[in-house]
Amino acid sequence: MEQKLTLFELNKWIKNALSEAIPGTVWVVAEISELKENRSGHCYLELVEKEENDIIARARATIWSYTYRMLKPYFETTTGQLFTHGLKILVQVSVEYHPAYGLSLNVKDIDPAYTVGDLALQRKEIMERLQREGVFGMNKELELPLVPQKIAVISSKTAAGYQDFMNQLENNPAGFRFYTHIFEATMQGTGAVPSIINALERIFQYEDFFDAVAIIRGGGASADLSCFDNYELAFNVTQFPLPVVTGIGHEKDDTITDMVAHTRLKTPTAVAEFFINGTESFYDRLLALEEEVVDAVRENVQEKHHQLENFASDFHQLVSRFINEKKIQLTAKGNRFQQQVSRFSFNKKYELNTIQHDLQSAVTAWNNRKKIDLERNRQLLKTLAGEVFFKQQTENSRLIGRLKSATRGLISKEKERLHLNENAVRLLNPENVLKRGYTLTMKNDRVVKSVKQLAVDDEVETRFADGKVKSKITKKE
């Protein structure tokens, strides 16, 4: 029969075998998939190796606090990147196997040069991919409005860079006014990329309103800017329908987001100056055009004024000649017209006197007839009004009597209905129902209305009028 081992003995055997097979330390290339720091300062990692998107190897690793305090700042100052998940690293490790906790790697040292090379390669691959897909310069091809005054800002509201941007924009010497709206986003760390993309998606809903987008953040360590070398963020910027202006607060190397944006500036303040200068240039062009228009109008007015003086002189001579001719013609016509008017007036005056006499006689006879008709109609109207008033008074008295009778009946019926409703409510009161011998079954403070709500071993509460009990379901039929 084969020898029997306990699990502890087997694990100890494995530990001894590993110690003999890997007695010292080895350098390992892996990707950090998870990273956690505890209160004691220790760092716990999960290292993986991938083949395309499939994980083909996985191991736990530990960096003890006294080592982590030295390795982390050394790595970040050398690479310019945060020591976080998603990075490929080259680390020196010792292989440890504990009978209770299994296999783990103890990190002793790290080579930042490997990560720098890998990040540069990733950056190069992202740029080549964007160029291969034909989107690298798409945002640059968009036309920036001559006067971009409605600006969507992506930043952290509490960031000093955002405050500098707004102060520069609002207090510009020329007094230009800009409309800005901030779409808050996380501007560094692991959550920065999805946060900034989400802000772009929110701005896209108001595409027709805004003139441009400003992505700004204050200065900081190069490690804080790794999120701007992300493919997804860069791709979203290239596809955005509004010009994107960046002011990410660094002067050394451009991030990929800077390179695909419409315009790249060094700082948030420089972005504000860019918009101010654009508006100022347009304003200067308007002033120059105004001067050109005024000069052209002045010359034209002077020329037209000279032409008008010549025309006025010629016109004055023509008018004087015309007036003299017409004056002679008018005098002759006036004399003839005066004779015709005198003759016409005499004839019409005679006819008018005859018509006046006939009209006075007709009006006197008409007035007499109308006075008689008016008196007869007044008497008839008075009689009819008396009859109508009497009939209406009788009808009102009859309606008032019927209304009083109907009101008393309605009030009596409503009182009776309220009394019946009061009795029904009193009978349906849960306390009265319980007093009549009924009970309420409750499960999780909810009334059980069907056996389908219960299962064997469920605890239920039965409420009586004078108390409650708890029971357990042992059988269900």
Order of alpha helices (4+ residues) and beta strands (2+ residues): alpha-beta-beta-beta-alpha-beta-beta-alpha-beta-alpha-beta-alpha-beta-alpha-beta-alpha-beta-alpha-alpha-beta-beta-beta-beta
